[in-house]
């Protein structure tokens, strides 16, 4: 992409027509049909191109809605704000979705789609947080996105992001297929038991009553988290119908949005219960409609879960299934890890390409139409001047990384080098060789190399901690709202300089014996691994992908 390309910020309502969705009268079944015009709801968004829906509208129903053409970008504005899709055919949406029909002589639909995906988090923060999050069509229309004036540049950006997006979709598709195999395996092995065996309430197979995590600050003990909320091996964690089997590695805790179930392993193996809970018929019970016909759903309560009746399974058959289940879970975890790496790369490429090769974007895109600008924003939200700003010693800098050394060579920098290595992977034919050498580096650091938390030290020496997002209790709510895991936050800090008062960032690692501190590490062993990490990144990555805290100290 040429650096000479002129960019400008455009309000969405100046480059697109915004169309609100509608719901035909639910009492008039003649409006609905088994086939016809797809009627899209929020649950149909989030997976790229939308061509199908759970419900369709008849000819009569189509008269009650606002159909939008193929290529329209769909954005959810009520409840789960920020889900995005792009219409793969003519369709209609309900009132929780606004469709953007871009003027293709100004913004290509696919470029607009990736732009809205990238800035969905910022738009979400503009939502009216009352009983239910909501952003009006007017507010959405006022949001401004960076637009290159050259349509060919827009096309190149969109096609590049589509390649990365397709890789992630492929890996996620494999993971979903493996999940279906798990369900098929369970039905094949236990079809007879599911149909003919006697059933007992699930309560009879549990060693304790299911519970959720702490709901209030006073539930904490001296500012900490009670031990009963710690995830142990075999715990079954349920969140909005999603079922996960706890590994019991490191210090994981579940919060008030997660229901934890602990079986009596002498009667029912946790793998069996997890597989049973994932059956389609049970999934409908775990996350059900608040009212018939209501799109809003609620999770199952502990008392309701205990009353579910489960068939009797012999222990021998349970053990046979558990062996197969573990093998499938191992393969699925590998595919999910590759998908996570792909998502990290997709997000980073989105940031770089949609902001003019790595420049920052405004934290609030709502502005009046202004003059043509470099897509970069000062930390106070105003447009930055084209000349470089003075550099602060406390700021995080982006620096090309030489093949042989980087500075400083302190232990924290070794952490950072390895954490960046953990996140980044190429998307071309060199990926296999790169991943093989990277795994050798990780193997040399075992058992201590699983990023578990990040500690941020500001100028006032205050520390903020962020634990991995999924199924954990949190200390820094403002960070948790925006970042999925500590590594993503670390990359953000290293590359975007959003926290100008930051003095230090330190990774915490998790190993077989729990959280690992610096004192446990062998510094020489770690620095040697960091040197290999730097050389590997320099060999395979664009230089701008190697980013480190600048400071004084010995070089690696």
Secondary structure as UniProt FT lines:
FT   TURN            3..4
FT   STRAND          7..11
FT   HELIX           12..15
FT   STRAND          16..20
FT   TURN            26..27
FT   HELIX           29..31
FT   STRAND          32..33
FT   STRAND          37..40
FT   HELIX           42..44
FT   STRAND          48..50
FT   STRAND          55..57
FT   HELIX           59..62
FT   TURN            63..64
FT   TURN            70..71
FT   STRAND          73..76
FT   TURN            81..82
FT   STRAND          84..87
FT   STRAND          91..93
FT   TURN            95..96
FT   STRAND          97..102
FT   TURN            104..106
FT   HELIX           109..124
FT   TURN            125..126
FT   STRAND          128..129
FT   STRAND          133..134
FT   HELIX           137..142
FT   STRAND          143..148
FT   HELIX           151..196
FT   STRAND          199..201
FT   HELIX           202..205
FT   STRAND          211..212
FT   HELIX           217..219
FT   TURN            222..223
FT   HELIX           227..229
FT   TURN            233..234
FT   STRAND          236..239
FT   TURN            240..241
FT   STRAND          242..245
FT   TURN            256..257
FT   STRAND          259..261
FT   TURN            265..267
FT   HELIX           270..277
FT   HELIX           280..286
FT   STRAND          287..289
FT   TURN            292..293
FT   STRAND          297..299
FT   HELIX           302..307
FT   STRAND          309..311
FT   HELIX           315..353
FT   TURN            354..356
FT   TURN            379..380
FT   TURN            393..394
FT   HELIX           411..423
FT   TURN            429..430
FT   HELIX           431..445
FT   TURN            446..447
FT   STRAND          451..458
FT   TURN            459..460
FT   STRAND          463..467
FT   TURN            470..471
FT   HELIX           477..480
FT   TURN            481..482
FT   HELIX           486..496
FT   TURN            500..501
FT   STRAND          502..511
FT   TURN            512..513
FT   STRAND          514..516
FT   HELIX           518..520
FT   HELIX           523..540
FT   HELIX           543..545
//
